[in-house]
């Protein structure tokens, strides 16, 4: 997982994040990448899944937002 996602979403940097799926969507002047991750703690216990949306505007100002969906 990208360190930028860990920082932006306040995730535990000691956990392991496994990418499960990725898809992109381009509509209404925005490019959005959706990434689904499975999270594991330090002992390897499965803590579940979550999805991240990374959105960038096509038009100035080209604002970028990273959210947990």
Protein Blocks (a to p, Z undefined) as FASTA:
>chain_A
ZZklmmmnopafkbccddfbdcdddeehiacdddddddddfkopaebjcdddddddfbdc
dddddddZZ
